[in-house]
């Protein structure tokens, strides 16, 4: 997928630098929609028919809710430990078009009826993908259309429940959702509806349902009035109309609607989580969530136990490494490739250091131990490498001076040829390489290279 995406980016106007900078003003909306449709077909085709690739040693799949685009700091942090990061494709999310049911409902409820793609949003998503080109080529980043998993069916199903949809999830799971539910009233605006910050104080017909923290999506529900027009027993076809009355509902009807909306929203979010976890499993990746609610749901209610890999990965991704500050992601990936052995040494050492922290339940104690680990790697070990490098320089300069002077004397006195000169130089190089090999064996050598690269770029600037 990564190589295919890079090739697609070369050919598509969506990723053309000048077109992006101009926010696609040279393209008509019809042309832009056509290009987005091509990109959608490309993504869906590759999603359903993936290229078989060699499994990465350690991959993480970052949840794809709410247009979340991990920033460079997160990716740089991940590059210290993780082989590959699987991300939601932000551009694919903008390729979805509304069905007829959505269009009619949106128009009736007063939402914006503008079906044209947002040029600014498309440009921002394209820039994000373009900036990841080297990470894609290195195999570190992989984009997948996760939002495709959450798209509703083309034909909207009509669901009916005799017990307010309490049957959609196991009781203990549903109880967990109910204990973390947040229900806010919606207020009508010129552009549609807005979520208010206040709690529900009076009966209404429009609500937003969410769970846990603000990182998770809201589900909007409207209590419509239904009027049956006709029923055909032979074809089992029912014709009805729905409308939103100005009058509030009866208290019992309102409470039942709140309950069933909560249950349906819980089922919707639960399915989104499970679908993404299944995708992570298919890609042999660790599922990574930013939401404390989802983490608690998986651990406490669904009994997903963390193993050694997930525990160490969590600690590694939360370890503050000052050396990383202002180091570009591409620089880290370049050094990872050129100093592969040093990277593996660092990762193995980091795994050993974090292994003993897995069982620390006290968060303050864990924080202190994490700071100590960071200090040991970022300060103590790097200082040790600086000291060894300085020692090498002090040793090699006199040796080289003696070597050159000695050779000059030998050549003048004995007339020795180039073979002797080559032997002496080769011996000096081997001594130097021996010194460097010793330095590279230090697990922090990888961080030292990052620091040196960062400092050299700062000097050039």
C-alpha positions as CSV (number, residue, x, y, z in Angstrom):
1,X,0.0,0.0,0.0
2,X,2.8,2.4,0.9
3,X,4.6,2.0,-2.4
4,X,1.3,2.2,-4.3
5,X,0.4,5.4,-2.5
6,X,3.7,7.0,-3.3
7,X,3.2,6.2,-7.0
8,X,-0.4,7.5,-6.9
9,X,0.8,10.8,-5.3
10,X,3.2,11.3,-8.2
11,X,0.4,11.2,-10.7
12,X,-2.5,12.8,-8.9
13,X,-3.2,16.5,-9.0
14,X,-4.5,16.2,-5.4
15,X,-0.8,16.0,-4.3
16,X,0.6,18.5,-6.7
17,X,2.5,21.1,-4.7
18,X,1.3,24.2,-6.7
19,X,-2.3,22.9,-6.7
20,X,-2.2,22.5,-3.0
21,X,-0.7,25.9,-2.4
22,X,-3.4,27.4,-4.5
23,X,-6.0,25.4,-2.6
24,X,-7.1,23.8,-5.9
25,X,-8.5,27.1,-7.2
26,X,-7.6,26.1,-10.8
27,X,-9.8,23.0,-10.5
28,X,-13.5,23.2,-10.9
29,X,-15.6,21.6,-8.1
30,X,-16.6,18.9,-10.6
31,X,-13.0,18.1,-11.4
32,X,-12.0,18.1,-7.7
33,X,-14.9,15.7,-6.9
34,X,-13.7,13.5,-9.7
35,X,-10.1,13.4,-8.4
36,X,-11.4,12.6,-4.9
37,X,-13.5,9.8,-6.3
38,X,-10.4,8.4,-8.1
39,X,-8.5,8.5,-4.8
40,X,-11.4,6.8,-3.0
41,X,-11.5,4.0,-5.6
42,X,-7.7,3.6,-5.2
43,X,-7.9,3.4,-1.4
44,X,-10.8,0.9,-1.3
45,X,-9.2,-1.3,-3.9
46,X,-6.0,-1.5,-2.0
47,X,-7.8,-1.9,1.3
48,X,-9.7,-4.9,0.0
49,X,-6.7,-6.4,-1.9
50,X,-3.6,-5.5,0.2
51,X,-0.1,-6.4,-1.0
52,X,1.4,-9.2,1.1
53,X,4.5,-7.7,2.8
54,X,7.0,-9.0,5.3
55,X,5.6,-8.5,8.8
56,X,7.2,-5.8,10.8
57,X,8.7,-6.7,14.1
58,X,6.5,-4.2,16.0
59,X,3.7,-2.2,14.5
60,X,1.1,0.0,16.2
61,X,-2.3,1.0,14.7
62,X,-3.5,4.4,16.0
63,X,-7.2,4.8,16.4
64,X,-8.9,6.7,13.6
65,X,-11.6,8.6,15.3
66,X,-12.4,12.3,14.8
67,X,-10.0,13.2,12.0
68,X,-7.1,12.6,14.4
69,X,-3.7,13.2,12.7
70,X,-0.8,12.3,15.0
71,X,1.8,15.1,15.0
72,X,5.5,14.9,14.3
73,X,6.4,14.7,18.0
74,X,4.4,11.5,18.4
75,X,5.8,10.0,15.3
76,X,9.4,10.9,16.3
77,X,8.8,9.3,19.7
78,X,7.4,6.2,18.0
79,X,10.4,6.0,15.7
80,X,12.6,5.3,18.7
81,X,10.9,2.0,19.4
82,X,8.3,1.0,16.8
83,X,8.9,-0.4,13.4
84,X,5.7,0.8,11.8
85,X,2.8,3.1,12.6
86,X,-0.5,2.5,10.9
87,X,-2.6,5.7,10.6
88,X,-6.0,6.7,9.4
89,X,-6.0,8.3,6.0
90,X,-7.3,11.9,6.6
91,X,-7.9,12.5,2.8
92,X,-10.0,9.4,2.4
93,X,-12.4,10.7,5.0
94,X,-13.2,13.6,2.7
95,X,-14.1,11.4,-0.3
96,X,-17.4,10.1,1.2
97,X,-20.5,11.5,-0.5
98,X,-23.9,11.6,1.1
99,X,-26.7,9.2,0.1
100,X,-30.2,10.4,-0.8
101,X,-31.4,9.6,2.7
102,X,-28.7,11.7,4.2
103,X,-29.3,14.6,1.8
104,X,-33.0,14.7,2.5
105,X,-32.6,14.4,6.3
106,X,-29.8,17.0,6.4
107,X,-31.9,19.5,4.3
108,X,-35.0,19.0,6.5
109,X,-33.1,19.4,9.7
110,X,-31.4,22.5,8.5
111,X,-27.8,21.3,8.1
112,X,-25.7,22.8,5.4
113,X,-26.8,21.5,2.1
114,X,-23.5,22.4,0.3
115,X,-22.3,19.1,-1.1
116,X,-19.1,20.7,-2.6
117,X,-15.8,19.4,-1.1
118,X,-14.0,21.8,1.2
119,X,-10.9,22.9,-0.7
120,X,-9.0,23.9,2.5
121,X,-9.7,20.6,4.2
122,X,-8.6,18.6,1.1
123,X,-5.4,20.7,0.9
124,X,-4.6,20.2,4.6
125,X,-5.1,16.4,4.3
126,X,-3.0,16.2,1.1
127,X,-0.2,18.2,2.8
128,X,-0.2,15.8,5.7
129,X,0.2,12.8,3.3
130,X,2.8,14.6,1.2
131,X,4.9,15.4,4.3
132,X,4.9,11.7,5.1
133,X,6.4,10.6,1.8
134,X,9.8,9.7,3.1
135,X,8.2,7.9,6.1
136,X,6.1,6.0,3.6
137,X,9.1,5.0,1.5
138,X,10.9,3.9,4.6
139,X,8.0,1.7,5.6
140,X,7.6,3.5,8.9
141,X,4.2,5.0,8.2
142,X,1.3,3.2,6.6
143,X,-2.0,4.9,5.8
144,X,-5.3,2.9,5.8
145,X,-8.9,4.2,5.2
146,X,-10.1,3.3,8.7
147,X,-13.1,5.6,8.3
148,X,-14.3,3.1,5.6
149,X,-15.0,0.7,8.4
150,X,-17.4,3.1,10.1
151,X,-19.4,4.3,7.1
152,X,-23.1,3.6,7.3
153,X,-24.7,1.3,4.7
154,X,-26.1,2.8,1.6
155,X,-29.6,1.8,2.6
156,X,-30.4,3.0,6.1
157,X,-31.9,0.2,8.2
158,X,-35.0,0.7,10.2
159,X,-34.3,-0.8,13.7
160,X,-36.9,-1.7,16.2
161,X,-36.5,-3.0,19.7
162,X,-39.0,-4.1,22.3
163,X,-36.8,-3.3,25.2
164,X,-35.1,0.0,24.3
165,X,-32.1,-1.7,22.7
166,X,-30.8,-3.2,26.0
167,X,-30.0,-6.4,24.0
168,X,-27.4,-4.8,21.7
169,X,-24.5,-5.4,24.2
170,X,-23.7,-7.6,27.2
171,X,-25.2,-6.0,30.4
172,X,-21.8,-5.4,32.1
173,X,-20.5,-3.6,29.0
174,X,-23.6,-1.5,28.6
175,X,-23.5,-0.6,32.3
176,X,-20.0,0.7,31.7
177,X,-21.2,2.9,28.9
178,X,-24.1,4.2,30.9
179,X,-21.8,5.1,33.8
180,X,-19.7,7.4,31.5
181,X,-22.4,8.8,29.2
182,X,-22.7,12.5,28.5
183,X,-25.9,13.8,27.0
184,X,-26.1,17.4,25.8
185,X,-29.1,19.2,24.2
186,X,-28.8,20.6,20.7
187,X,-29.8,24.1,19.8
188,X,-30.9,25.3,16.4
189,X,-28.6,27.6,14.5
190,X,-28.5,29.2,11.0
191,X,-26.1,26.4,9.8
192,X,-27.9,23.5,11.5
193,X,-27.5,22.4,15.1
194,X,-24.9,23.1,17.8
195,X,-24.0,21.1,20.9
196,X,-24.6,23.2,24.1
197,X,-22.4,23.0,27.1
198,X,-25.3,22.8,29.6
199,X,-27.0,19.7,30.9
200,X,-30.5,18.8,29.8
201,X,-32.9,20.9,31.9
202,X,-36.0,20.5,29.9
203,X,-37.7,18.2,27.5
204,X,-36.5,18.4,23.9
205,X,-36.2,16.5,20.7
206,X,-32.5,16.9,19.8
207,X,-29.5,15.6,21.7
208,X,-25.8,14.7,21.4
209,X,-24.6,11.5,23.1
210,X,-20.9,10.9,23.9
211,X,-18.9,8.7,26.3
212,X,-15.9,9.4,28.5
213,X,-13.5,12.0,27.2
214,X,-13.7,14.6,24.5
215,X,-11.5,12.6,22.1
216,X,-14.5,10.4,21.1
217,X,-17.2,11.3,18.5
218,X,-20.7,12.4,19.4
219,X,-23.8,10.8,18.1
220,X,-26.7,13.1,17.2
221,X,-30.3,12.0,17.8
222,X,-33.6,13.6,16.9
223,X,-36.9,12.5,18.3
224,X,-39.1,12.6,15.2
225,X,-42.8,12.1,15.0
226,X,-43.9,9.2,12.7
227,X,-47.1,9.1,10.8
228,X,-48.0,5.8,8.9
229,X,-49.6,6.5,5.5
230,X,-50.2,2.9,4.3
231,X,-49.3,-0.7,4.9
232,X,-49.3,-3.3,2.2
233,X,-49.6,-6.8,3.7
234,X,-48.7,-8.6,0.4
235,X,-45.5,-6.7,-0.3
236,X,-44.8,-6.0,3.4
237,X,-44.2,-2.4,2.4
238,X,-44.9,0.4,4.8
239,X,-45.1,4.1,3.8
240,X,-44.7,6.7,6.4
241,X,-43.5,10.2,7.0
242,X,-41.4,11.6,9.8
243,X,-41.2,15.2,11.0
244,X,-39.9,17.2,13.9
245,X,-42.7,18.8,15.9
246,X,-42.3,22.1,17.7
247,X,-43.9,20.7,20.8
248,X,-41.9,18.8,23.4
249,X,-42.5,15.0,23.9
250,X,-44.3,13.4,26.9
251,X,-41.9,12.9,29.9
252,X,-42.0,9.0,29.7
253,X,-41.5,9.1,25.9
254,X,-38.6,11.5,26.3
255,X,-36.9,9.3,29.0
256,X,-37.4,6.1,26.9
257,X,-35.8,7.9,23.9
258,X,-32.9,9.1,26.0
259,X,-32.3,5.5,27.2
260,X,-32.5,3.9,23.7
261,X,-30.4,6.6,22.2
262,X,-27.7,5.9,24.8
263,X,-27.9,2.2,24.1
264,X,-27.6,2.7,20.3
265,X,-24.8,5.2,20.7
266,X,-22.9,2.7,22.9
267,X,-23.4,0.0,20.3
268,X,-22.2,2.3,17.5
269,X,-19.0,3.3,19.4
270,X,-18.4,-0.3,20.5
271,X,-18.5,-1.5,16.9
272,X,-16.1,1.2,15.8
273,X,-13.6,0.1,18.5
274,X,-13.9,-3.6,17.7
275,X,-13.6,-3.0,13.9
276,X,-10.4,-1.0,14.4
277,X,-9.0,-3.7,16.8
278,X,-9.8,-6.3,14.2
279,X,-8.0,-4.3,11.6
280,X,-5.0,-4.0,14.0
281,X,-5.1,-7.8,14.4
282,X,-5.1,-8.4,10.7
283,X,-2.0,-6.2,10.4
284,X,-0.4,-7.9,13.4
285,X,-0.3,-4.5,15.1
286,X,-0.8,-3.2,18.6
287,X,-4.0,-1.1,18.9
288,X,-3.2,2.4,20.3
289,X,-5.8,4.6,21.7
290,X,-5.6,8.2,23.1
291,X,-8.9,7.7,25.0
292,X,-8.8,6.7,28.7
293,X,-12.4,5.6,28.3
294,X,-11.6,3.1,25.6
295,X,-8.5,1.9,27.5
296,X,-10.7,1.3,30.6
297,X,-13.4,-0.4,28.6
298,X,-10.9,-2.8,27.0
299,X,-9.1,-3.6,30.2
300,X,-11.9,-3.6,32.9
301,X,-15.0,-4.8,31.0
302,X,-13.8,-6.7,27.9
303,X,-10.8,-8.2,29.8
304,X,-8.2,-7.5,27.1
305,X,-5.1,-8.2,29.1
306,X,-1.9,-6.4,28.2
307,X,1.1,-8.5,27.4
308,X,4.8,-7.8,27.6
309,X,4.8,-6.2,24.1
310,X,1.9,-3.8,24.8
311,X,3.2,-2.8,28.2
312,X,6.7,-2.0,27.0
313,X,5.3,-0.2,24.0
314,X,3.1,2.0,26.2
315,X,6.0,2.9,28.4
316,X,8.3,3.6,25.4
317,X,5.8,5.9,23.8
318,X,5.4,7.9,27.0
319,X,9.2,8.2,27.7
320,X,10.3,11.8,27.4
321,X,13.6,11.9,25.5
322,X,14.9,15.6,25.3
323,X,17.3,14.6,22.5
324,X,14.3,14.3,20.2
325,X,13.4,18.0,20.6
326,X,13.5,19.6,17.1
327,X,14.9,16.5,15.4
328,X,12.9,16.0,12.2
329,X,11.3,12.7,11.7
330,X,13.1,12.1,8.4
331,X,16.4,12.5,10.2
332,X,15.5,9.8,12.8
333,X,14.4,7.5,10.0
334,X,17.6,8.2,8.0
335,X,19.8,7.3,11.0
336,X,17.6,4.3,11.8
337,X,18.4,3.0,8.3
338,X,22.1,3.8,8.2
339,X,22.8,2.8,11.8
340,X,20.5,-0.3,11.9
341,X,22.6,-2.2,14.4
342,X,22.8,0.8,16.7
343,X,19.1,1.3,16.6
344,X,18.5,-2.4,17.5
345,X,21.0,-2.1,20.4
346,X,19.2,1.0,21.7
347,X,15.8,-0.6,21.4
348,X,17.0,-3.8,23.2
349,X,18.5,-1.8,26.0
350,X,15.4,0.4,26.3
351,X,13.3,-2.8,26.5
352,X,15.5,-4.1,29.3
353,X,15.3,-0.8,31.2
354,X,11.5,-0.5,30.9
355,X,10.8,-4.2,31.7
356,X,11.3,-3.6,35.5
357,X,8.8,-0.7,35.4
358,X,5.8,-2.7,34.2
359,X,4.6,-3.7,37.6
360,X,4.8,-0.2,39.2
361,X,1.2,0.7,40.1
362,X,2.0,4.0,41.9
363,X,1.8,6.7,39.2
364,X,4.2,9.1,41.0
365,X,6.8,6.4,41.5
366,X,6.4,5.4,37.9
367,X,6.9,9.0,36.8
368,X,10.1,9.3,38.8
369,X,11.5,6.0,37.4
370,X,10.6,7.1,33.9
371,X,12.5,10.4,34.4
372,X,15.5,8.5,35.8
373,X,15.5,6.2,32.7
374,X,15.3,9.2,30.4
375,X,18.1,11.0,32.3
376,X,20.3,7.9,32.1
377,X,19.9,7.6,28.4
378,X,19.8,11.3,27.4
379,X,22.5,12.6,29.7
380,X,24.7,10.0,31.4
381,X,25.1,7.6,28.5
382,X,25.5,10.3,25.8
383,X,28.1,12.0,28.0
384,X,29.9,8.7,28.2
385,X,30.0,8.5,24.4
386,X,31.3,12.1,24.1
387,X,34.0,11.2,26.5
388,X,35.0,8.1,24.5
389,X,35.0,10.0,21.3
390,X,37.3,12.7,22.8
391,X,39.6,9.9,23.9
392,X,39.7,8.4,20.4
393,X,40.6,11.8,19.0
394,X,43.4,12.3,21.5
395,X,44.8,8.9,20.8
396,X,44.5,8.9,17.0
397,X,46.2,12.3,16.4
398,X,49.6,11.3,18.0
399,X,49.4,7.9,16.3
400,X,48.8,9.5,12.9
401,X,51.6,11.9,13.4
402,X,54.1,9.2,14.4
403,X,52.8,7.0,11.5
404,X,53.4,9.7,8.9
405,X,56.8,10.8,10.3
406,X,57.9,7.2,10.6
407,X,56.9,6.3,7.1
408,X,58.7,9.3,5.7
409,X,61.9,8.2,7.5
410,X,61.6,4.6,6.4
411,X,60.9,5.5,2.8
412,X,63.9,7.9,2.7
413,X,66.2,5.4,4.5
414,X,65.2,2.1,3.0
415,X,63.3,3.1,-0.2
416,X,60.3,0.9,0.8
417,X,57.5,0.8,-1.7
418,X,53.7,1.4,-1.6
419,X,53.0,-2.0,-0.1
420,X,54.6,-1.1,3.2
421,X,52.8,2.3,3.2
422,X,49.5,0.6,2.6
423,X,50.0,-1.9,5.4
424,X,50.8,0.9,7.9
425,X,47.8,3.0,6.9
426,X,45.5,-0.1,7.0
427,X,46.7,-0.9,10.5
428,X,45.9,2.7,11.6
429,X,42.5,2.5,10.1
430,X,41.8,-0.8,11.8
431,X,42.8,0.7,15.1
432,X,40.4,3.6,14.5
433,X,37.6,1.2,13.5
434,X,38.2,-0.8,16.7
435,X,37.7,2.3,18.7
436,X,34.5,3.3,16.9
437,X,33.1,-0.2,17.2
438,X,33.5,0.0,20.9
439,X,31.7,3.3,21.0
440,X,28.9,2.0,18.8
441,X,28.3,-0.9,21.2
442,X,26.9,1.7,23.7
443,X,23.1,1.4,23.5
444,X,22.8,5.2,23.6
445,X,24.9,5.6,20.4
446,X,21.7,5.9,18.4
447,X,20.6,8.9,20.5
448,X,24.1,10.4,20.3
449,X,23.8,10.3,16.5
450,X,20.5,12.1,16.7
451,X,22.0,14.7,18.9
452,X,25.0,15.2,16.6
453,X,22.8,15.4,13.5
454,X,20.5,17.9,15.2
455,X,23.4,20.1,16.4
456,X,25.1,20.1,13.0
457,X,21.9,21.3,11.3
458,X,21.5,24.0,13.9
459,X,25.1,25.2,13.1
460,X,24.4,25.3,9.4
461,X,21.3,27.4,10.0
